[in-house]
Amino acid sequence: MRSLTRIPAGLLAGVVLVASCAPAPDTPVHAAAPSAPPEVATVTVAPAPPPPPPPPTGIATPIAGDPDGAALAEARLVAHDCEDADRARQELVRRRIEQMRAEVVAEWRDWLARPCEDPSRWAGSHHARPPQIRMGAAGTGTGQGYGAGDGRLGLSGIGEGGTGRGEGIGLGSIGTFGHGAGGARRATSASGTNNQVAGVDEADIVKHDGTYVYLAANGALRIFEALEPRALSVTKLPGEVRHMLVDGDRAAVFLAEGGRGTRGGRGGARCTYGYDCTFSGDGSHTRVLVLDVADREHPRVARELALTGSLVAARRIGGAVHLVVADRDTPEPSYARVPDDLPGCSTDQAGVLAKFQALVRDNEQQIRDADPGYPVLTEHGAARRLCDALATPLSDGVAFTTVVSFDLRDERAPATTATVQSRPGAVFASEDALYLAVRHERGRSAAPWYRAFSDAREVSDIHKFEIGGTPDATRYVGSGVVPGHVLNQFAMDEWYGYLRVATTTGRVPSPEVESTLSVLGTSREGNLVRVGAVTHIAPGEDIRAVRFDGDRGYVVTFKKTDPLFVLDLADPAAPRIEGELKIPGFSTYLHRLDATHLLSIGFDAQDRGSFAYFDGLLLQLFDVSNPTEPRLLHKAILGTRGSSSEAATDHLAFNFFEARGLLAIPVTECEGGGDGRFGDRLTFSGLAVFDVSVERGFRRLGGVDHGERGASCRAWWSKASSVVKRSIVMDDLVFSIASDRMKVQRLGHLGADVADLSLTL
């Protein structure tokens, strides 16, 4: 049964006219804003069909050719105590110093081998301006010495420092400017955070409770009255404000401090769509401030935690907050192999030797200073080293990933942690489990690799942790291995204890690229076993979007066209492809409209034979009521190449308000592009608002214009961005949130500001 639409009588004729003039479903629609937006229809959603029956439980028999639970013990994390951790850390530092010494000795020998009688050999030499270079392969051999000796630099033992490490924290200056609250009204309906899983709240820059809007950005927590939009308080916070979670009268704000690295290939941006970035930290430290906001004019700090790692993800289940933080997964600092003031030629070899010796001492100190040991959690003035870590069988250097769980409501309850000696990865969380997908690529070196996957060139570890509504539930459960890598968190989903994972091995344009759908069950040993799989999905194409919905899965792949695959996952041991639809363009995010319809955002494409150019933003509405024959019902194209939206690669910017059939998305709309050319005319930058229904498709109601400042028509599809970052629909108000301001307008009068609130200090 389709959604029923109740339309005021005065609008009936106009709506019939719009419907009768609508183009055929396969005709591109440039959704232009009407000059007089119609009133929004009230939508009554039809009752959902009954949920599918649960699958058989306890399936743990691996698919043919895969290792069983016992063999997967090589993937299971191994516990190390703090003494083991200290020994391993000291050994690592020792090896690094030995490697550094060998490299500097090699440069010293090279300098000695260059004769002074041929000064032209030194012209423009790297010795004249020694570069700062990263650690490379260690040099070998003894070489020629100066005076007595064997060519060594004559430095004695390496030595080992202490293993302790303390972290001091303090609140610093946290000032709040109040503006008077009064009696605030509560909204009757409002859109919320676009969470992947019901009951699992995801951290974001904006939250609301129907009465107040909370915004964490630009160095402060701001609280606004919602229905009479005005700032109630601005609480300045130390560090870079990242995200937050709100529950009742408590707000947890996550701050980043320091950091020298980049985040997954996108500078400081959080990786949400892993096509051109990796899920990683950025070298910063994380400070968590829990604020009591019962008095919205004067929030106060109730709790503080400091972590040496940088924030990767955060979830809230009830009153329990679960963080994933990464330590030391950024590139190691470089060191010099040649003294800065090394002469091109000199007879004072003793003086030059002294310079090399000083360089080795400086480098050694740098290596020791750069090694902070294991992750540290500090609270109430006490630092706790998280050295009871779980080690992975594949070498991940010195990176650590920690799940930290704490009670948002009770600051006296201690935090619970589980630390893994591993790089971070994509994070998926259900109400009782958190999964970490860590990608590994096999190189040519003799680095460790799984015997059971000896033929695989790319795999992902899947680590499972138990979490829940209380922090003390957090613990490591087990691990498994799947081929390829995940695109983002939506490539994973849990259903009745089975984890479904969609992965791609390789990447377009490689002819060997292909995708796999794996279903993992839990063995008696606690490891994750592949009990079912669909292999060789769309050879030559890679995954661009995934969504799971109960016993169904939806996968979008692309090279020139967009195949939408519908998968039957009712039997975990026998997943299969039920249907396929090939259409131009591709989706980057799929959203469940109802049990039989999907809503998507992505990009149009122009087929050029052996490849395709991406083009304008693409909205689509699919009918999947018959899984063997999925159909495209409606689509709308916004602008041309270079048009972009934060919602294309960050689901938190995609705001579909189901109760009213409204879609609000950030849009940078450009015209004049095509055939590989970016558009050169910016026609709109702001928040676009649509009425969406199965019957009518997409009706653009208007938008909240933020002007040309900061907008660009040069956005690449996998790094989509826009000036507007988030939105809220609350009663008849639309909140459009950019980096510098929040504009509020009424649905019936889009284009006229009710409020324009600055977000700068």
C-alpha positions in Angstrom: 0.0 0.0 0.0 1.4 3.4 -1.0 1.7 6.4 1.2 -1.6 8.4 1.5 -1.5 12.1 0.9 -4.0 14.5 2.5 -4.2 17.7 0.6 -6.1 20.9 1.6 -9.1 21.5 -0.7 -7.8 24.9 -1.7 -4.7 23.2 -3.2 -6.3 20.3 -4.9 -6.5 21.9 -8.4 -2.9 23.1 -8.3 -1.7 19.7 -7.2 -3.6 17.9 -9.9 -2.1 20.3 -12.4 1.4 19.5 -11.2 0.8 15.8 -11.4 -0.8 15.9 -14.8 2.2 17.8 -16.2 4.8 15.6 -14.7 7.2 14.0 -17.2 7.7 10.3 -17.6 9.8 8.7 -14.8 12.8 8.2 -17.1 12.9 11.9 -18.1 15.6 14.0 -16.3 14.0 16.8 -14.3 16.0 19.9 -13.5 14.3 20.7 -10.2 14.1 24.5 -10.4 12.8 26.5 -7.4 9.2 27.8 -8.1 8.6 31.5 -7.6 5.8 30.8 -5.1 6.4 27.7 -3.1 3.1 25.8 -2.5 2.0 24.8 1.0 3.5 21.5 2.2 1.1 18.6 2.1 0.5 16.5 5.2 1.6 13.0 4.6 0.1 10.0 6.3 2.5 7.0 6.0 0.8 3.7 5.4 1.3 1.0 8.0 4.5 -0.9 7.6 4.3 -4.5 6.5 5.1 -7.1 9.2 8.9 -7.7 9.6 10.4 -10.7 7.9 10.7 -13.9 10.0 14.0 -14.2 11.9 16.7 -16.4 10.2 18.0 -19.7 11.5 20.2 -19.1 14.5 23.7 -20.5 15.3 24.9 -20.9 11.7 28.7 -21.2 12.0 29.7 -23.6 9.2 32.1 -21.7 6.9 31.5 -21.5 3.2 33.6 -23.8 0.9 37.2 -22.8 0.8 37.1 -20.5 3.9 38.8 -21.3 7.2 36.7 -22.6 10.1 36.5 -21.0 13.5 39.6 -22.9 14.8 41.7 -21.8 11.8 40.5 -18.3 12.2 42.4 -18.2 15.5 45.2 -16.6 13.5 42.9 -13.6 13.1 41.9 -13.4 16.7 43.4 -10.7 18.8 45.9 -11.8 21.5 46.0 -10.2 24.9 49.2 -8.6 26.1 49.8 -7.3 29.6 51.7 -4.1 30.4 55.0 -5.8 30.9 54.7 -7.4 27.4 53.8 -3.9 26.1 56.8 -2.2 27.6 59.2 -4.8 26.2 57.6 -4.6 22.8 57.8 -0.8 22.8 61.5 -0.8 23.9 62.4 -3.3 21.2 60.6 -1.1 18.6 62.5 2.0 19.7 65.8 0.0 19.7 65.2 -1.2 16.1 64.3 2.3 14.9 67.5 3.7 16.4 69.6 1.0 14.8 68.0 1.6 11.5 68.6 5.4 11.8 72.2 4.8 12.7 72.8 2.6 9.7 71.3 5.2 7.4 73.4 8.0 8.8 76.6 5.8 8.6 75.8 5.1 5.0 75.7 8.9 4.3 79.0 9.3 6.2 80.7 6.7 4.1 79.3 8.2 1.0 80.7 11.6 2.0 84.2 10.0 2.6 84.1 8.4 -0.8 83.8 11.7 -2.7 87.2 13.1 -3.6 87.9 16.8 -3.1 89.8 17.1 -6.3 86.6 16.8 -8.3 84.5 19.7 -6.8 82.1 19.5 -9.7 80.7 16.3 -8.3 79.4 18.3 -5.3 77.7 21.0 -7.3 74.0 20.8 -6.6 74.5 17.7 -4.5 72.0 16.6 -2.0 74.9 16.8 0.5 74.9 20.6 0.0 71.3 20.9 1.0 70.4 17.6 2.9 66.7 16.9 2.7 64.5 15.9 5.6 63.5 12.3 4.6 61.4 9.6 6.1 62.7 6.3 7.5 63.7 3.9 4.7 65.4 0.6 4.5 68.4 0.3 6.8 71.9 0.4 5.2 74.4 -2.5 5.7 78.1 -3.0 5.8 81.0 -1.4 7.7 82.7 0.8 5.1 85.8 3.0 5.3 86.8 4.6 8.6 88.6 7.8 9.5 91.7 7.2 11.6 91.5 4.2 13.9 88.3 2.2 13.8 86.0 0.5 11.3 83.9 3.3 9.9 81.4 3.5 12.7 80.5 6.8 14.3 81.8 5.7 17.6 78.6 6.2 19.6 78.0 3.8 22.5 74.9 1.9 23.6 71.4 2.9 22.8 70.0 2.6 26.3 66.3 2.6 27.3 64.3 5.2 29.1 61.5 4.8 31.5 58.1 3.4 30.5 55.8 5.7 32.5 53.9 8.6 30.9 51.6 11.1 32.6 49.1 13.4 31.1 48.0 16.6 32.8 44.7 18.2 32.0 42.8 21.2 33.2 39.7 23.0 32.2 41.5 26.2 31.4 39.2 29.2 30.8 35.7 28.1 29.9 33.4 31.1 29.8 29.6 31.1 29.1 27.7 34.1 27.9 24.0 33.8 28.8 21.1 35.6 27.1 18.0 34.7 29.1 15.9 31.6 28.5 12.4 32.4 29.8 9.6 29.8 29.0 10.5 28.1 25.8 7.9 26.2 23.8 8.4 22.7 22.5 7.9 21.7 18.8 5.1 19.2 18.0 7.2 17.5 15.3 10.8 17.7 14.1 13.4 15.9 12.0 16.3 14.3 13.9 19.9 13.0 13.3 20.0 10.7 10.3 21.2 7.7 12.3 22.0 4.5 10.5 20.5 2.3 13.3 17.5 3.1 15.4 18.4 3.4 19.0 22.1 4.2 18.2 22.6 7.9 18.2 25.6 9.2 16.2 27.7 12.2 17.2 27.2 15.3 15.1 27.7 19.0 15.2 24.0 19.7 15.8 21.4 18.2 18.1 18.0 19.3 19.4 15.4 18.2 21.9 12.4 19.9 20.3 12.8 22.9 22.6 16.5 23.8 22.2 19.0 23.5 19.4 22.6 22.6 20.5 25.4 23.4 18.1 29.1 22.5 18.6 31.3 24.4 16.2 33.9 27.2 15.9 35.3 26.8 19.4 32.1 26.8 21.4 28.9 25.0 22.4 25.9 27.2 21.5 22.4 26.7 22.8 19.5 28.3 21.0 15.8 28.5 21.7 14.2 26.7 18.8 10.8 28.1 18.1 11.7 31.6 18.9 15.2 31.4 17.4 17.7 33.2 19.5 21.0 32.4 21.3 20.7 31.5 24.9 24.3 30.8 25.7 27.7 30.6 24.0 30.2 28.4 26.0 33.8 28.8 24.8 35.7 25.5 24.8 39.4 24.8 24.5 40.7 23.1 21.3 38.9 22.4 18.1 35.3 21.4 18.6 34.5 18.2 16.6 31.2 16.6 17.4 28.8 16.1 20.3 26.1 13.9 21.8 23.1 15.1 23.9 20.9 13.2 26.2 18.4 15.1 28.4 20.3 17.7 30.4 23.8 16.3 29.5 25.9 17.1 26.5 29.2 15.4 25.6 31.4 17.6 23.4 34.5 16.1 21.7 37.5 18.4 21.3 40.7 17.9 19.3 44.0 19.4 20.6 47.3 19.4 18.8 48.0 17.0 15.9 50.5 17.1 13.1 49.1 14.6 10.7 46.3 14.6 8.1 43.1 12.7 8.3 42.9 9.9 5.8 44.0 11.9 2.8 41.4 14.8 3.2 43.4 17.2 5.4 41.5 17.7 8.6 38.2 16.5 7.2 36.5 13.5 8.8 36.4 10.5 6.4 32.8 9.5 5.9 32.9 8.1 2.4 36.0 5.9 2.0 36.4 6.0 -1.8 39.2 8.6 -1.7 40.1 8.7 2.0 40.9 6.3 4.8 39.2 6.0 8.1 42.0 7.3 10.4 42.9 9.7 13.1 44.8 12.9 12.5 47.4 12.8 15.3 45.4 15.1 17.6 44.5 14.3 21.2 40.9 14.1 22.3 39.3 15.9 25.2 35.7 15.0 26.2 33.8 17.5 28.2 30.5 16.5 29.7 28.4 19.5 30.4 25.3 19.8 32.5 22.9 22.0 30.4 19.9 21.9 32.8 20.4 25.7 33.0 20.6 26.5 29.2 21.9 29.9 30.0 24.8 28.7 32.1 26.1 25.2 31.2 28.7 23.8 33.5 31.4 21.2 33.1 30.4 18.0 35.0 33.1 15.6 33.8 36.3 15.6 31.7 38.2 12.8 30.1 41.5 13.2 28.1 42.7 10.7 25.6 46.0 10.6 23.7 44.3 9.4 20.6 42.2 11.3 18.0 38.4 10.8 17.6 37.3 8.4 14.8 33.7 7.8 15.8 31.2 8.2 18.6 27.9 6.6 19.4 25.3 6.8 22.2 23.1 4.0 23.4 20.8 5.2 26.2 23.1 6.9 28.7 26.3 5.1 27.5 28.7 6.9 25.2 31.1 4.7 23.1 34.1 6.4 21.4 36.6 5.0 19.0 39.9 6.8 19.1 43.2 6.2 17.2 46.7 6.6 18.5 49.8 6.9 16.4 48.2 6.0 13.0 49.6 9.1 11.3 53.0 9.0 9.5 56.1 8.8 11.7 58.1 12.0 11.9 61.0 12.3 9.5 64.6 12.7 10.6 67.8 13.9 8.8 70.4 11.6 7.5 72.9 14.3 6.7 73.9 17.3 8.9 72.4 20.6 7.7 75.7 22.4 7.4 77.8 19.6 5.8 80.4 21.0 3.5 80.6 19.7 0.0 84.3 19.0 0.4 86.6 19.4 3.4 89.9 18.1 4.7 88.6 18.5 8.2 87.2 15.0 8.4 87.3 15.0 12.2 85.0 18.0 12.2 82.6 16.5 9.8 82.6 13.3 11.8 81.6 15.3 14.8 78.7 16.7 12.9 77.5 13.2 12.0 77.8 12.1 15.6 75.8 15.1 16.8 73.1 14.3 14.2 72.8 10.7 15.5 72.4 11.9 19.1 69.8 14.4 18.0 67.9 11.8 15.9 68.0 9.3 18.8 66.5 11.8 21.1 63.8 12.7 18.5 62.9 9.0 18.1 62.6 8.6 21.9 60.6 11.8 22.3 58.3 10.7 19.4 57.4 7.5 21.1 54.6 8.1 23.6 54.2 4.5 24.5 50.7 3.2 24.8 47.4 5.1 24.7 46.6 7.0 27.9 43.2 7.9 29.5 43.3 10.7 32.1 40.4 11.5 34.4 40.1 13.1 37.8 43.9 13.9 37.6 44.8 10.2 37.3 46.5 8.9 34.1 45.9 5.3 33.1 48.0 3.6 30.5 46.0 1.4 28.2 48.7 -1.2 27.8 46.6 -4.3 28.4 46.2 -4.3 24.6 45.0 -6.9 22.1 47.5 -7.4 19.4 46.6 -8.3 15.7 48.5 -10.9 13.8 49.2 -8.5 10.9 51.8 -5.9 11.6 50.2 -2.5 12.1 53.3 -0.7 13.3 52.7 1.2 16.5 49.1 2.2 15.8 46.4 1.6 18.5 42.7 1.8 18.4 40.7 2.0 21.6 36.9 1.7 22.3 36.2 3.9 25.3 32.8 3.7 27.0 31.5 6.0 29.8 28.3 6.9 31.5 26.9 10.3 30.3 24.7 10.7 33.3 26.9 9.4 36.1 30.3 11.1 36.3 31.4 8.9 39.2 31.2 5.7 37.1 34.7 4.8 35.6 35.2 4.5 31.9 35.6 1.1 30.4 38.2 0.5 27.6 39.3 -2.1 25.1 42.5 -1.4 23.2 43.6 -3.0 19.9 47.1 -2.8 18.5 45.8 -1.9 15.1 45.1 1.0 12.8 41.4 2.2 12.9 38.9 1.6 10.2 35.3 2.0 9.3 33.0 1.8 12.3 29.5 0.2 12.5 27.5 0.0 15.7 24.3 -1.8 16.6 22.5 -1.6 20.0 24.7 -4.4 21.4 27.9 -4.6 19.2 30.5 -2.4 17.6 32.5 -3.6 14.5 35.8 -2.2 13.2 36.7 -3.0 9.6 40.5 -2.5 9.0 41.9 -2.8 5.5 45.1 -4.6 4.7 46.9 -4.7 1.3 49.5 -7.3 0.6 52.9 -5.9 -0.4 56.0 -7.5 -1.8 57.8 -7.7 1.5 57.8 -10.6 3.9 55.3 -9.0 6.2 52.9 -11.3 8.1 49.9 -12.4 6.1 47.0 -14.8 6.8 47.7 -18.4 5.7 44.1 -19.0 5.1 44.0 -16.1 2.6 47.3 -16.6 1.0 46.0 -15.9 -2.5 44.2 -12.7 -1.5 45.8 -9.4 -2.4 43.5 -7.3 -0.2 41.5 -8.2 3.0 39.9 -6.5 5.9 40.0 -7.5 9.5 36.6 -7.4 11.2 36.9 -6.9 14.9 33.7 -7.2 17.1 33.2 -5.6 20.5 30.3 -6.0 22.7 28.7 -2.7 23.8 25.3 -1.7 25.2 23.4 0.7 27.3 25.9 0.6 30.2 29.7 1.2 29.8 30.7 -1.9 31.7 29.3 -4.1 28.9 32.3 -3.2 26.6 34.6 -6.0 25.8 36.3 -7.7 22.8 34.3 -10.6 21.3 36.2 -11.9 18.3 37.6 -11.3 14.8 37.1 -12.5 11.2 38.5 -11.7 7.7 36.7 -10.7 4.5 38.1 -10.0 1.1 38.5 -6.4 -0.1 37.6 -3.2 1.8 34.4 -1.5 2.9 33.3 1.8 1.4 31.8 3.2 4.6 29.8 2.3 7.7 26.7 1.5 5.5 28.6 -1.4 4.0 28.1 -3.2 7.3 24.9 -4.2 9.1 23.9 -6.6 11.8 20.7 -8.7 11.7 19.8 -11.2 14.4 23.5 -11.6 15.3 24.8 -12.0 11.7 27.0 -9.3 10.3 26.5 -8.5 6.6 29.5 -6.8 4.9 29.8 -5.5 1.3 33.3 -5.1 0.1 35.3 -4.3 -3.1 38.6 -5.8 -4.0 40.6 -3.4 -6.2 39.3 -0.2 -7.8 38.2 1.1 -11.1 39.7 1.2 -13.7 41.5 -2.1 -12.9 39.9 -4.9 -14.9 40.3 -7.2 -11.9 38.1 -5.2 -9.6 35.0 -7.0 -8.2 32.8 -7.0 -5.1 31.6 -9.4 -2.6 28.7 -9.7 -0.1 29.7 -11.7 3.0 27.6 -12.9 5.9 29.5 -13.6 9.1 28.3 -15.8 12.0 30.1 -16.4 15.4 31.9 -19.7 15.9 32.2 -21.6 19.1 35.7 -20.1 19.5 34.2 -16.6 19.3 35.6 -15.8 15.9 33.6 -14.4 12.9 33.2 -17.0 10.2 31.9 -16.4 6.7 28.8 -18.6 6.6 27.4 -17.2 3.3 28.6 -15.0 0.4 27.7 -13.6 -3.0 30.9 -13.4 -5.0 32.0 -11.7 -8.3 29.5 -9.0 -8.1 29.8 -6.6 -11.1 33.3 -7.5 -12.3 35.1 -4.3 -13.5 33.0 -2.0 -11.3 33.4 -0.9 -7.7 30.8 -0.2 -5.0 29.4 3.3 -4.7 26.6 2.8 -2.2 25.2 0.1 0.1 22.1 -0.2 2.3 20.7 -3.1 4.3 17.1 -3.3 5.4 16.1 -6.4 7.3 16.4 -9.4 5.0 17.2 -7.3 2.0 20.4 -5.7 0.8 20.9 -3.0 -1.8 24.3 -2.5 -3.5 25.1 0.2 -6.2 28.2 -0.4 -8.3 29.5 1.8 -11.1 31.9 2.2 -14.0 29.7 3.6 -16.8 26.2 2.8 -15.6 24.6 2.3 -12.2 23.5 -1.2 -11.5 21.3 -1.3 -8.4 21.4 -4.9 -7.1 18.7 -6.2 -4.8 19.9 -9.1 -2.6 17.9 -11.7 -0.7 19.6 -12.2 2.7 16.8 -14.1 4.5 19.0 -17.2 4.7 22.4 -16.2 6.1 24.0 -19.4 4.5 22.5 -18.7 1.0 22.4 -15.0 0.1 21.6 -14.3 -3.5 21.0 -11.5 -6.0 17.3 -11.2 -6.7 17.2 -8.4 -9.1 19.2 -5.7 -10.9 18.4 -2.4 -12.5 20.9 -0.6 -14.9 20.5 3.2 -15.3 22.8 6.1 -16.0 24.7 7.8 -13.2 25.2 6.3 -9.7 24.1 6.7 -6.1 26.4 7.5 -3.3 23.9 7.2 -0.5 20.7 5.1 -0.2 17.9 6.0 2.2 14.9 3.8 3.1 11.8 5.8 2.2 9.5 2.9 3.4 9.5 -0.9 3.2 9.2 -0.9 -0.6 10.8 2.3 -1.7 14.4 3.7 -1.7 15.5 7.3 -1.9 19.0 8.1 -3.1 21.4 10.9 -3.8 24.4 10.7 -6.2 25.6 12.0 -9.5 24.4 11.8 -13.1 26.8 10.5 -15.7 27.6 10.8 -19.4 28.7 7.6 -21.1 31.7 8.0 -23.3 32.2 4.5 -24.4 35.0 3.0 -22.3 34.3 5.4 -19.4 31.8 7.9 -18.1 32.0 11.5 -16.9 30.1 12.3 -13.7 27.7 15.2 -14.1 25.1 17.0 -11.9 23.6 16.0 -8.6 21.1 13.2 -8.9 18.1 12.5 -6.7 16.2 9.2 -7.4 13.3 7.3 -6.0 13.1 3.5 -6.6 10.3 1.0 -6.3 11.7 -2.3 -4.8 8.3 -3.9 -3.9 9.1 -6.6 -6.5 12.8 -7.4 -5.7 13.3 -9.3 -9.0 12.3 -6.1 -11.0 13.4 -2.9 -9.2 12.1 0.2 -11.0 13.1 3.8 -11.1 10.0 5.9 -10.4 11.3 9.4 -10.4 14.6 11.4 -10.6 15.7 15.0 -10.5 19.0 16.4 -11.7 20.4 19.5 -10.0 22.9 21.5 -12.0 25.8 20.2 -14.1 29.3 18.9 -13.4 30.7 20.6 -10.3 27.4 20.8 -8.5 27.7 19.2 -5.1 26.2 18.4 -1.8 27.6 17.5 1.6 24.8 14.9 1.8 26.3 13.0 -1.2 29.2 11.7 1.0 28.0 12.4 4.6 24.7 10.9 5.5 24.4 13.3 8.5 23.7 16.1 6.0 20.9 14.1 4.4 17.7 15.2 6.1 14.5 13.3 5.2 11.6 14.2 7.5 9.4 11.1 7.0 6.4 12.4 8.9 5.9 15.2 6.4 7.6 13.8 3.3 10.2 16.5 3.2 13.8 16.3 2.0 16.3 19.0 2.9 19.8 18.8 1.5 22.7 21.2 1.2 23.3 22.1 -2.5 25.9 23.9 -4.5 24.2 24.2 -7.9 26.2 25.1 -11.0 25.3 25.4 -14.6 27.3 25.4 -17.9 29.2 22.2 -17.3 29.1 18.9 -19.1 31.2 16.4 -21.1 34.0 16.6 -18.5 33.8 20.4 -18.1 33.0 21.9 -14.7 30.1 24.4 -14.6 31.1 28.0 -14.6 27.9 29.7 -13.3 26.9 29.3 -9.7 23.1 29.5 -9.6 22.4 28.5 -5.9 24.3 27.8 -2.7 22.3 26.9 0.3 19.7 24.4 1.5 17.2 23.0 -1.0 13.9 21.7 0.3 11.8 19.2 -1.6 8.4 17.5 -1.2 9.0 13.8 -1.9 6.3 11.3 -2.6 5.9 8.0 -4.5 3.1 9.6 -6.6 4.6 12.9 -7.5 8.3 12.4 -7.1 10.4 15.4 -6.3 8.8 18.9 -6.0 11.2 21.7 -5.1 9.6 23.9 -2.6 12.4 26.5 -2.5 15.5 26.9 -0.6 17.5 28.9 2.0 20.1 30.9 0.1 23.5 31.4 1.7 25.0 33.5 -1.1 28.1 32.9 -3.1 30.7 33.2 -0.3 32.7 30.0 0.1 30.9 28.1 -2.7 32.8 26.4 -5.5 31.8 24.7 -8.8 35.0 22.5 -8.8 34.0 19.8 -6.4 35.0 16.2 -7.2 32.2 13.7 -6.7 33.9 11.6 -4.0 34.8 14.7 -2.0 31.5 16.4 -2.2 31.0 19.5 -0.1 28.8 22.5 0.2 28.6 25.7 2.3 25.6 24.4 4.2 26.5 21.4 6.4 23.3 20.4 8.3 19.6 21.2 8.6 16.6 20.7 10.9 12.9 20.9 10.1 10.9 21.8 13.2 7.2 22.5 12.9 7.0 25.1 10.2 10.7 26.3 10.6 13.7 25.2 8.5 17.1 25.6 10.1 20.0 25.8 7.6 23.4 25.5 9.2 26.6 26.6 7.6 30.1 27.0 9.1 29.6 30.7 9.9 25.9 31.1 10.4 22.5 29.5 11.0 19.6 30.8 9.0 16.0 30.1 10.0 13.1 30.4 7.6 9.5 29.3 7.4 8.4 26.4 5.1 5.7 28.5 3.5 8.0 31.5 3.0 11.4 30.1 2.0 13.7 33.0 1.0 12.7 35.3 4.0 14.8 35.0 7.1 13.1 34.5 10.5 16.6 34.6 12.1 20.2 34.9 10.9 22.4 33.8 13.8 26.2 34.1 13.6 28.3 31.1 14.6 31.6 33.0 14.9 33.2 34.1 18.1 
